[in-house]
Each structure stands twice: as structure tokens, then as C-alpha cells.
Amino acid sequence: MRKAFKMSVHKDQHDEYYKRHQELWPEMEILLKQHGVIKYGIFLDEKTSILFAYLEVEDEKEWAKVSETEINQRWWDYMAPIMDVNPDNSPISIDLTEMFYLEK
């Protein structure tokens, strides 16, 4: 299953956002893979500070469980100072509807 959503990083935190994801915690990477993440990419529109995330998951129910884990909640707390977040520190995100897909 393919999923896409957008989030926002603070304008002065682009470099820090990039750095933190280049240094992704090993336990976070393991968690994502254990919950069926096949591919996951995040792209930045530098003019608007909007992040576009695209991922492929084996099972949407397993993906939904990621947010309930202690590791993920620690990640949210770590990222909260540099992003637009909800009261629980989860990133404010907007799911996007797939309108077209082409694969070889």
C-alpha cells in the first residue's frame, strides 16, 4: 500500500531536520521495518518548508501501530522543537489522496 502526506518544518530548521534523519536512531529504523515499511522518503520544499512524505507499507494496520510505540513517541518528542506539532508532539500531517500512479 502506498501512502503520502505532508508536514511542516520550521524555516530555520531545514538543516537540523535533515541531520536528524541522516542520524536516524537504529531502533527507529528497526521499528519501521518491523511494522511493514518497505520504502519511506521525505522531501522538502525549501520555499514553503513543507515536507512531502511517501511510503510503501505491507499492511496499513501494522503501520498505524507505529504511533503507539514508546520509540516513536520519543522520536516525536525529539522532533517537536523543529516542526509544527499537535499537543501530543505528533507532527501535524495531512494525508494526501493518490490521483495517479505509474509503474514499469
C-alpha positions, 0 to 999 in steps of 0.5 A: 500500500502506498501512502503520502502526506505532508508536514511542516518544518520550521524555516530555520530548521531545514538543516537540523531536520535533515541531520536528524534523519541522516542520524536516524536512531537504529531502533527507529529504523528497526521499528519501521521495518518491523511494522511493514515499511518497505520504502519511506522518503521525505522531501522538502520544499525549501520555499514553503518548508513543507515536507512531502512524505511517501511510503510503501507499507505491507499492511496499513494496520501494522503501520498505524501501530507505529504511533503507539510505540514508546520509540516513536513517541520519543522520536516525536518528542525529539522532533517537536522543537523543529516542526509544527506539532499537535499537543501530543508532539505528533507532527501535524500531517495531512494525508494526501489522496493518490490521483495517479500512479505509474509503474514499469 
